[in-house]
Amino acid sequence: MADLDPHCPLCKLEKLTTWYHEEPSFVILDCDVCWVPMGVMRKHGNCEDDPDYTRMLNKLMEIADQTLGKGNWWIDPIQRSVPGHTHAHARHKGWW
């Protein structure tokens, strides 16, 4: 896993949207592109093998139940806009 990248928008994590949960290794916040909850690992690079990634996904699911409604969402782990940074979105059912 690489260190923080000062040019990466997910490493910088400016508070532009609602932040639901924050820990030293990850943050759960609203995505500023699609406006759904997303979990973002703080370090740049692939973190999917990190035990904190599993904890992040569990917290994201808890927040998705609260914000999108229990059973009204699915976890999208595809790294589209920022492929070099581990993150996942809680998408509404029927998205895409």
Backbone as XML, in Angstrom:
<?xml version="1.0"?>
<chain id="A" units="angstrom">
  <residue number="1" name="MET">
    <atom name="N" x="0.844" y="-1.174" z="0.000"/>
    <atom name="CA" x="0.000" y="0.000" z="0.000"/>
    <atom name="C" x="0.890" y="1.238" z="0.000"/>
  </residue>
  <residue number="2" name="ALA">
    <atom name="N" x="0.579" y="2.175" z="-0.845"/>
    <atom name="CA" x="1.386" y="3.385" z="-0.981"/>
    <atom name="C" x="0.960" y="4.438" z="0.032"/>
  </residue>
  <residue number="3" name="ASP">
    <atom name="N" x="1.799" y="5.460" z="0.171"/>
    <atom name="CA" x="1.487" y="6.583" z="1.054"/>
    <atom name="C" x="0.445" y="7.489" z="0.407"/>
  </residue>
  <residue number="4" name="LEU">
    <atom name="N" x="0.098" y="8.549" z="1.109"/>
    <atom name="CA" x="-0.848" y="9.517" z="0.566"/>
    <atom name="C" x="-0.260" y="10.201" z="-0.656"/>
  </residue>
  <residue number="5" name="ASP">
    <atom name="N" x="-1.109" y="10.444" z="-1.650"/>
    <atom name="CA" x="-0.713" y="11.126" z="-2.878"/>
    <atom name="C" x="-1.351" y="12.515" z="-2.840"/>
  </residue>
  <residue number="6" name="PRO">
    <atom name="N" x="-0.554" y="13.588" z="-2.780"/>
    <atom name="CA" x="-1.113" y="14.938" z="-2.652"/>
    <atom name="C" x="-1.949" y="15.386" z="-3.854"/>
  </residue>
  <residue number="7" name="HIS">
    <atom name="N" x="-1.867" y="14.665" z="-4.976"/>
    <atom name="CA" x="-2.634" y="15.019" z="-6.168"/>
    <atom name="C" x="-3.922" y="14.204" z="-6.306"/>
  </residue>
  <residue number="8" name="CYS">
    <atom name="N" x="-4.129" y="13.254" z="-5.432"/>
    <atom name="CA" x="-5.296" y="12.374" z="-5.505"/>
    <atom name="C" x="-6.465" y="12.968" z="-4.716"/>
  </residue>
  <residue number="9" name="PRO">
    <atom name="N" x="-7.637" y="13.147" z="-5.350"/>
    <atom name="CA" x="-8.774" y="13.736" z="-4.625"/>
    <atom name="C" x="-9.265" y="12.873" z="-3.464"/>
  </residue>
  <residue number="10" name="LEU">
    <atom name="N" x="-9.088" y="11.545" z="-3.547"/>
    <atom name="CA" x="-9.529" y="10.697" z="-2.449"/>
    <atom name="C" x="-8.518" y="10.661" z="-1.309"/>
  </residue>
  <residue number="11" name="CYS">
    <atom name="N" x="-7.263" y="10.935" z="-1.579"/>
    <atom name="CA" x="-6.279" y="11.063" z="-0.495"/>
    <atom name="C" x="-6.499" y="12.382" z="0.255"/>
  </residue>
  <residue number="12" name="LYS">
    <atom name="N" x="-6.814" y="13.439" z="-0.494"/>
    <atom name="CA" x="-7.029" y="14.757" z="0.127"/>
    <atom name="C" x="-8.299" y="14.779" z="0.961"/>
  </residue>
  <residue number="13" name="LEU">
    <atom name="N" x="-9.373" y="14.177" z="0.469"/>
    <atom name="CA" x="-10.660" y="14.100" z="1.163"/>
    <atom name="C" x="-11.095" y="15.415" z="1.800"/>
  </residue>
  <residue number="14" name="GLU">
    <atom name="N" x="-11.316" y="16.398" z="0.958"/>
    <atom name="CA" x="-11.851" y="17.664" z="1.448"/>
    <atom name="C" x="-13.298" y="17.457" z="1.873"/>
  </residue>
  <residue number="15" name="LYS">
    <atom name="N" x="-13.729" y="18.166" z="2.891"/>
    <atom name="CA" x="-15.097" y="18.015" z="3.411"/>
    <atom name="C" x="-16.065" y="18.838" z="2.563"/>
  </residue>
  <residue number="16" name="LEU">
    <atom name="N" x="-16.435" y="18.265" z="1.415"/>
    <atom name="CA" x="-17.347" y="18.925" z="0.485"/>
    <atom name="C" x="-18.776" y="18.411" z="0.631"/>
  </residue>
  <residue number="17" name="THR">
    <atom name="N" x="-18.947" y="17.253" z="1.260"/>
    <atom name="CA" x="-20.255" y="16.630" z="1.405"/>
    <atom name="C" x="-20.424" y="16.170" z="2.855"/>
  </residue>
  <residue number="18" name="THR">
    <atom name="N" x="-21.512" y="15.483" z="3.116"/>
    <atom name="CA" x="-21.768" y="14.945" z="4.448"/>
    <atom name="C" x="-20.781" y="13.831" z="4.764"/>
  </residue>
  <residue number="19" name="TRP">
    <atom name="N" x="-20.194" y="13.878" z="5.942"/>
    <atom name="CA" x="-19.335" y="12.812" z="6.446"/>
    <atom name="C" x="-20.118" y="12.090" z="7.526"/>
  </residue>
  <residue number="20" name="TYR">
    <atom name="N" x="-20.267" y="10.774" z="7.382"/>
    <atom name="CA" x="-21.041" y="9.981" z="8.329"/>
    <atom name="C" x="-20.182" y="9.338" z="9.413"/>
  </residue>
  <residue number="21" name="HIS">
    <atom name="N" x="-18.959" y="8.979" z="9.052"/>
    <atom name="CA" x="-18.094" y="8.248" z="9.984"/>
    <atom name="C" x="-16.649" y="8.458" z="9.568"/>
  </residue>
  <residue number="22" name="GLU">
    <atom name="N" x="-15.776" y="8.614" z="10.565"/>
    <atom name="CA" x="-14.365" y="8.852" z="10.273"/>
    <atom name="C" x="-13.502" y="8.044" z="11.237"/>
  </residue>
  <residue number="23" name="GLU">
    <atom name="N" x="-12.527" y="7.358" z="10.683"/>
    <atom name="CA" x="-11.534" y="6.609" z="11.451"/>
    <atom name="C" x="-10.165" y="6.904" z="10.859"/>
  </residue>
  <residue number="24" name="PRO">
    <atom name="N" x="-9.091" y="6.562" z="11.565"/>
    <atom name="CA" x="-7.759" y="6.830" z="11.010"/>
    <atom name="C" x="-7.508" y="6.146" z="9.664"/>
  </residue>
  <residue number="25" name="SER">
    <atom name="N" x="-8.120" y="4.996" z="9.410"/>
    <atom name="CA" x="-7.840" y="4.266" z="8.175"/>
    <atom name="C" x="-8.872" y="4.473" z="7.068"/>
  </residue>
  <residue number="26" name="PHE">
    <atom name="N" x="-10.063" y="4.982" z="7.396"/>
    <atom name="CA" x="-11.088" y="5.179" z="6.370"/>
    <atom name="C" x="-12.114" y="6.222" z="6.790"/>
  </residue>
  <residue number="27" name="VAL">
    <atom name="N" x="-12.907" y="6.649" z="5.793"/>
    <atom name="CA" x="-13.987" y="7.616" z="6.000"/>
    <atom name="C" x="-15.207" y="7.124" z="5.226"/>
  </residue>
  <residue number="28" name="ILE">
    <atom name="N" x="-16.395" y="7.345" z="5.788"/>
    <atom name="CA" x="-17.650" y="7.109" z="5.072"/>
    <atom name="C" x="-18.281" y="8.484" z="4.858"/>
  </residue>
  <residue number="29" name="LEU">
    <atom name="N" x="-18.533" y="8.838" z="3.604"/>
    <atom name="CA" x="-19.050" y="10.152" z="3.259"/>
    <atom name="C" x="-19.928" y="10.045" z="2.028"/>
  </residue>
  <residue number="30" name="ASP">
    <atom name="N" x="-20.636" y="11.128" z="1.702"/>
    <atom name="CA" x="-21.389" y="11.165" z="0.449"/>
    <atom name="C" x="-20.431" y="11.470" z="-0.693"/>
  </residue>
  <residue number="31" name="CYS">
    <atom name="N" x="-20.519" y="10.700" z="-1.766"/>
    <atom name="CA" x="-19.732" y="10.938" z="-2.966"/>
    <atom name="C" x="-20.142" y="12.279" z="-3.567"/>
  </residue>
  <residue number="32" name="ASP">
    <atom name="N" x="-19.179" y="13.103" z="-3.963"/>
    <atom name="CA" x="-19.513" y="14.418" z="-4.528"/>
    <atom name="C" x="-19.851" y="14.352" z="-6.013"/>
  </residue>
  <residue number="33" name="VAL">
    <atom name="N" x="-19.877" y="13.151" z="-6.595"/>
    <atom name="CA" x="-20.270" y="12.972" z="-7.990"/>
    <atom name="C" x="-21.667" y="12.365" z="-8.080"/>
  </residue>
  <residue number="34" name="CYS">
    <atom name="N" x="-21.898" y="11.277" z="-7.333"/>
    <atom name="CA" x="-23.179" y="10.569" z="-7.464"/>
    <atom name="C" x="-24.066" y="10.693" z="-6.220"/>
  </residue>
  <residue number="35" name="TRP">
    <atom name="N" x="-23.595" y="11.338" z="-5.177"/>
    <atom name="CA" x="-24.392" y="11.673" z="-4.000"/>
    <atom name="C" x="-25.000" y="10.463" z="-3.299"/>
  </residue>
  <residue number="36" name="VAL">
    <atom name="N" x="-24.210" y="9.410" z="-3.191"/>
    <atom name="CA" x="-24.578" y="8.249" z="-2.378"/>
    <atom name="C" x="-23.438" y="8.007" z="-1.391"/>
  </residue>
  <residue number="37" name="PRO">
    <atom name="N" x="-23.709" y="7.309" z="-0.292"/>
    <atom name="CA" x="-22.630" y="7.022" z="0.664"/>
    <atom name="C" x="-21.523" y="6.195" z="0.018"/>
  </residue>
  <residue number="38" name="MET">
    <atom name="N" x="-20.308" y="6.541" z="0.363"/>
    <atom name="CA" x="-19.164" y="5.776" z="-0.114"/>
    <atom name="C" x="-18.137" y="5.662" z="1.002"/>
  </residue>
  <residue number="39" name="GLY">
    <atom name="N" x="-17.419" y="4.551" z="0.996"/>
    <atom name="CA" x="-16.318" y="4.357" z="1.925"/>
    <atom name="C" x="-15.014" y="4.564" z="1.183"/>
  </residue>
  <residue number="40" name="VAL">
    <atom name="N" x="-14.091" y="5.287" z="1.810"/>
    <atom name="CA" x="-12.808" y="5.594" z="1.191"/>
    <atom name="C" x="-11.688" y="5.240" z="2.163"/>
  </residue>
  <residue number="41" name="MET">
    <atom name="N" x="-10.800" y="4.365" z="1.724"/>
    <atom name="CA" x="-9.601" y="4.101" z="2.505"/>
    <atom name="C" x="-8.708" y="5.336" z="2.407"/>
  </residue>
  <residue number="42" name="ARG">
    <atom name="N" x="-8.104" y="5.717" z="3.498"/>
    <atom name="CA" x="-7.317" y="6.955" z="3.510"/>
    <atom name="C" x="-6.014" y="6.857" z="2.716"/>
  </residue>
  <residue number="43" name="LYS">
    <atom name="N" x="-5.391" y="5.686" z="2.688"/>
    <atom name="CA" x="-4.115" y="5.551" z="1.979"/>
    <atom name="C" x="-4.352" y="5.278" z="0.495"/>
  </residue>
  <residue number="44" name="HIS">
    <atom name="N" x="-3.476" y="5.831" z="-0.320"/>
    <atom name="CA" x="-3.535" y="5.642" z="-1.760"/>
    <atom name="C" x="-3.044" y="4.242" z="-2.103"/>
  </residue>
  <residue number="45" name="GLY">
    <atom name="N" x="-3.692" y="3.611" z="-3.047"/>
    <atom name="CA" x="-3.281" y="2.292" z="-3.486"/>
    <atom name="C" x="-4.362" y="1.263" z="-3.217"/>
  </residue>
  <residue number="46" name="ASN">
    <atom name="N" x="-4.045" y="0.013" z="-3.480"/>
    <atom name="CA" x="-4.995" y="-1.080" z="-3.292"/>
    <atom name="C" x="-4.966" y="-1.539" z="-1.840"/>
  </residue>
  <residue number="47" name="CYS">
    <atom name="N" x="-6.093" y="-1.431" z="-1.169"/>
    <atom name="CA" x="-6.198" y="-1.775" z="0.253"/>
    <atom name="C" x="-7.174" y="-2.924" z="0.489"/>
  </residue>
  <residue number="48" name="GLU">
    <atom name="N" x="-7.577" y="-3.621" z="-0.556"/>
    <atom name="CA" x="-8.614" y="-4.644" z="-0.406"/>
    <atom name="C" x="-8.202" y="-5.798" z="0.499"/>
  </residue>
  <residue number="49" name="ASP">
    <atom name="N" x="-6.908" y="-6.027" z="0.696"/>
    <atom name="CA" x="-6.445" y="-7.084" z="1.597"/>
    <atom name="C" x="-6.282" y="-6.590" z="3.037"/>
  </residue>
  <residue number="50" name="ASP">
    <atom name="N" x="-6.456" y="-5.310" z="3.253"/>
    <atom name="CA" x="-6.311" y="-4.711" z="4.584"/>
    <atom name="C" x="-7.542" y="-5.055" z="5.421"/>
  </residue>
  <residue number="51" name="PRO">
    <atom name="N" x="-7.377" y="-5.526" z="6.668"/>
    <atom name="CA" x="-8.544" y="-5.827" z="7.517"/>
    <atom name="C" x="-9.434" y="-4.600" z="7.744"/>
  </residue>
  <residue number="52" name="ASP">
    <atom name="N" x="-8.858" y="-3.400" z="7.645"/>
    <atom name="CA" x="-9.663" y="-2.189" z="7.794"/>
    <atom name="C" x="-10.647" y="-2.020" z="6.640"/>
  </residue>
  <residue number="53" name="TYR">
    <atom name="N" x="-10.333" y="-2.594" z="5.476"/>
    <atom name="CA" x="-11.246" y="-2.525" z="4.331"/>
    <atom name="C" x="-12.551" y="-3.259" z="4.651"/>
  </residue>
  <residue number="54" name="THR">
    <atom name="N" x="-12.452" y="-4.413" z="5.270"/>
    <atom name="CA" x="-13.649" y="-5.159" z="5.670"/>
    <atom name="C" x="-14.445" y="-4.366" z="6.693"/>
  </residue>
  <residue number="55" name="ARG">
    <atom name="N" x="-13.765" y="-3.751" z="7.641"/>
    <atom name="CA" x="-14.454" y="-2.920" z="8.629"/>
    <atom name="C" x="-15.134" y="-1.720" z="7.958"/>
  </residue>
  <residue number="56" name="MET">
    <atom name="N" x="-14.444" y="-1.131" z="6.959"/>
    <atom name="CA" x="-15.020" y="-0.016" z="6.221"/>
    <atom name="C" x="-16.301" y="-0.447" z="5.499"/>
  </residue>
  <residue number="57" name="LEU">
    <atom name="N" x="-16.257" y="-1.612" z="4.834"/>
    <atom name="CA" x="-17.447" y="-2.097" z="4.122"/>
    <atom name="C" x="-18.601" y="-2.345" z="5.089"/>
  </residue>
  <residue number="58" name="ASN">
    <atom name="N" x="-18.315" y="-2.914" z="6.244"/>
    <atom name="CA" x="-19.367" y="-3.155" z="7.238"/>
    <atom name="C" x="-19.988" y="-1.848" z="7.708"/>
  </residue>
  <residue number="59" name="LYS">
    <atom name="N" x="-19.172" y="-0.837" z="7.931"/>
    <atom name="CA" x="-19.690" y="0.469" z="8.362"/>
    <atom name="C" x="-20.479" y="1.116" z="7.224"/>
  </residue>
  <residue number="60" name="LEU">
    <atom name="N" x="-20.010" y="0.977" z="5.986"/>
    <atom name="CA" x="-20.726" y="1.514" z="4.823"/>
    <atom name="C" x="-22.107" y="0.875" z="4.709"/>
  </residue>
  <residue number="61" name="MET">
    <atom name="N" x="-22.198" y="-0.425" z="4.920"/>
    <atom name="CA" x="-23.488" y="-1.119" z="4.854"/>
    <atom name="C" x="-24.442" y="-0.622" z="5.945"/>
  </residue>
  <residue number="62" name="GLU">
    <atom name="N" x="-23.919" y="-0.396" z="7.125"/>
    <atom name="CA" x="-24.725" y="0.131" z="8.229"/>
    <atom name="C" x="-25.274" y="1.517" z="7.881"/>
  </residue>
  <residue number="63" name="ILE">
    <atom name="N" x="-24.429" y="2.366" z="7.326"/>
    <atom name="CA" x="-24.847" y="3.726" z="6.960"/>
    <atom name="C" x="-25.787" y="3.697" z="5.765"/>
  </residue>
  <residue number="64" name="ALA">
    <atom name="N" x="-25.583" y="2.782" z="4.833"/>
    <atom name="CA" x="-26.493" y="2.647" z="3.684"/>
    <atom name="C" x="-27.891" y="2.262" z="4.163"/>
  </residue>
  <residue number="65" name="ASP">
    <atom name="N" x="-27.975" y="1.364" z="5.133"/>
    <atom name="CA" x="-29.287" y="1.012" z="5.702"/>
    <atom name="C" x="-29.976" y="2.245" z="6.272"/>
  </residue>
  <residue number="66" name="GLN">
    <atom name="N" x="-29.224" y="3.099" z="6.944"/>
    <atom name="CA" x="-29.785" y="4.291" z="7.580"/>
    <atom name="C" x="-30.177" y="5.357" z="6.568"/>
  </residue>
  <residue number="67" name="THR">
    <atom name="N" x="-29.370" y="5.534" z="5.524"/>
    <atom name="CA" x="-29.602" y="6.645" z="4.592"/>
    <atom name="C" x="-30.413" y="6.275" z="3.358"/>
  </residue>
  <residue number="68" name="LEU">
    <atom name="N" x="-30.243" y="5.053" z="2.854"/>
    <atom name="CA" x="-30.926" y="4.634" z="1.628"/>
    <atom name="C" x="-32.089" y="3.691" z="1.897"/>
  </residue>
  <residue number="69" name="GLY">
    <atom name="N" x="-32.158" y="3.176" z="3.112"/>
    <atom name="CA" x="-33.226" y="2.252" z="3.467"/>
    <atom name="C" x="-32.737" y="0.814" z="3.406"/>
  </residue>
  <residue number="70" name="LYS">
    <atom name="N" x="-33.078" y="0.064" z="4.419"/>
    <atom name="CA" x="-32.627" y="-1.327" z="4.503"/>
    <atom name="C" x="-33.101" y="-2.111" z="3.274"/>
  </residue>
  <residue number="71" name="GLY">
    <atom name="N" x="-32.154" y="-2.747" z="2.595"/>
    <atom name="CA" x="-32.468" y="-3.557" z="1.421"/>
    <atom name="C" x="-32.622" y="-2.769" z="0.129"/>
  </residue>
  <residue number="72" name="ASN">
    <atom name="N" x="-32.428" y="-1.450" z="0.157"/>
    <atom name="CA" x="-32.602" y="-0.611" z="-1.034"/>
    <atom name="C" x="-31.292" y="-0.259" z="-1.721"/>
  </residue>
  <residue number="73" name="TRP">
    <atom name="N" x="-30.246" y="-0.976" z="-1.450"/>
    <atom name="CA" x="-28.927" y="-0.621" z="-1.972"/>
    <atom name="C" x="-28.100" y="-1.876" z="-2.221"/>
  </residue>
  <residue number="74" name="TRP">
    <atom name="N" x="-26.964" y="-1.680" z="-2.904"/>
    <atom name="CA" x="-25.966" y="-2.730" z="-3.094"/>
    <atom name="C" x="-24.595" y="-2.069" z="-3.072"/>
  </residue>
  <residue number="75" name="ILE">
    <atom name="N" x="-23.559" y="-2.837" z="-2.733"/>
    <atom name="CA" x="-22.204" y="-2.291" z="-2.659"/>
    <atom name="C" x="-21.529" y="-2.414" z="-4.019"/>
  </residue>
  <residue number="76" name="ASP">
    <atom name="N" x="-21.040" y="-1.299" z="-4.525"/>
    <atom name="CA" x="-20.326" y="-1.221" z="-5.795"/>
    <atom name="C" x="-18.851" y="-0.960" z="-5.497"/>
  </residue>
  <residue number="77" name="PRO">
    <atom name="N" x="-17.999" y="-1.978" z="-5.617"/>
    <atom name="CA" x="-16.578" y="-1.799" z="-5.313"/>
    <atom name="C" x="-15.714" y="-1.405" z="-6.515"/>
  </residue>
  <residue number="78" name="ILE">
    <atom name="N" x="-16.335" y="-1.145" z="-7.679"/>
    <atom name="CA" x="-15.574" y="-0.841" z="-8.893"/>
    <atom name="C" x="-14.935" y="0.543" z="-8.783"/>
  </residue>
  <residue number="79" name="GLN">
    <atom name="N" x="-13.653" y="0.602" z="-9.071"/>
    <atom name="CA" x="-12.883" y="1.849" z="-8.996"/>
    <atom name="C" x="-12.945" y="2.547" z="-10.354"/>
  </residue>
  <residue number="80" name="ARG">
    <atom name="N" x="-13.933" y="3.397" z="-10.582"/>
    <atom name="CA" x="-14.118" y="4.024" z="-11.892"/>
    <atom name="C" x="-13.312" y="5.321" z="-12.040"/>
  </residue>
  <residue number="81" name="SER">
    <atom name="N" x="-13.730" y="6.381" z="-11.382"/>
    <atom name="CA" x="-13.119" y="7.699" z="-11.577"/>
    <atom name="C" x="-11.717" y="7.808" z="-10.991"/>
  </residue>
  <residue number="82" name="VAL">
    <atom name="N" x="-11.467" y="7.111" z="-9.891"/>
    <atom name="CA" x="-10.155" y="7.151" z="-9.243"/>
    <atom name="C" x="-9.702" y="5.701" z="-9.054"/>
  </residue>
  <residue number="83" name="PRO">
    <atom name="N" x="-9.209" y="5.072" z="-10.132"/>
    <atom name="CA" x="-8.911" y="3.642" z="-10.074"/>
    <atom name="C" x="-7.747" y="3.268" z="-9.164"/>
  </residue>
  <residue number="84" name="GLY">
    <atom name="N" x="-6.886" y="4.200" z="-8.819"/>
    <atom name="CA" x="-5.729" y="3.884" z="-7.987"/>
    <atom name="C" x="-5.975" y="4.037" z="-6.504"/>
  </residue>
  <residue number="85" name="HIS">
    <atom name="N" x="-7.238" y="4.095" z="-6.101"/>
    <atom name="CA" x="-7.557" y="4.353" z="-4.694"/>
    <atom name="C" x="-8.752" y="3.505" z="-4.277"/>
  </residue>
  <residue number="86" name="THR">
    <atom name="N" x="-8.587" y="2.699" z="-3.239"/>
    <atom name="CA" x="-9.638" y="1.781" z="-2.821"/>
    <atom name="C" x="-10.811" y="2.531" z="-2.199"/>
  </residue>
  <residue number="87" name="HIS">
    <atom name="N" x="-11.981" y="2.337" z="-2.800"/>
    <atom name="CA" x="-13.218" y="2.916" z="-2.287"/>
    <atom name="C" x="-14.389" y="2.074" z="-2.793"/>
  </residue>
  <residue number="88" name="ALA">
    <atom name="N" x="-15.542" y="2.270" z="-2.191"/>
    <atom name="CA" x="-16.750" y="1.543" z="-2.599"/>
    <atom name="C" x="-17.957" y="2.428" z="-2.350"/>
  </residue>
  <residue number="89" name="HIS">
    <atom name="N" x="-18.943" y="2.329" z="-3.236"/>
    <atom name="CA" x="-20.187" y="3.088" z="-3.113"/>
    <atom name="C" x="-21.330" y="2.181" z="-2.672"/>
  </residue>
  <residue number="90" name="ALA">
    <atom name="N" x="-22.265" y="2.732" z="-1.937"/>
    <atom name="CA" x="-23.541" y="2.064" z="-1.669"/>
    <atom name="C" x="-24.519" y="2.644" z="-2.684"/>
  </residue>
  <residue number="91" name="ARG">
    <atom name="N" x="-24.875" y="1.868" z="-3.692"/>
    <atom name="CA" x="-25.732" y="2.343" z="-4.789"/>
    <atom name="C" x="-27.182" y="1.945" z="-4.544"/>
  </residue>
  <residue number="92" name="HIS">
    <atom name="N" x="-28.093" y="2.810" z="-4.984"/>
    <atom name="CA" x="-29.513" y="2.477" z="-4.954"/>
    <atom name="C" x="-29.754" y="1.275" z="-5.849"/>
  </residue>
  <residue number="93" name="LYS">
    <atom name="N" x="-30.675" y="0.417" z="-5.449"/>
    <atom name="CA" x="-31.066" y="-0.698" z="-6.330"/>
    <atom name="C" x="-31.596" y="-0.107" z="-7.631"/>
  </residue>
  <residue number="94" name="GLY">
    <atom name="N" x="-31.228" y="-0.715" z="-8.737"/>
    <atom name="CA" x="-31.659" y="-0.207" z="-10.041"/>
    <atom name="C" x="-30.685" y="0.763" z="-10.674"/>
  </residue>
  <residue number="95" name="TRP">
    <atom name="N" x="-29.624" y="1.165" z="-9.936"/>
    <atom name="CA" x="-28.632" y="2.054" z="-10.528"/>
    <atom name="C" x="-27.888" y="1.300" z="-11.605"/>
  </residue>
  <residue number="96" name="TRP">
    <atom name="N" x="-27.677" y="1.955" z="-12.740"/>
    <atom name="CA" x="-26.940" y="1.451" z="-13.902"/>
    <atom name="C" x="-27.720" y="0.390" z="-14.555"/>
  </residue>
</chain>
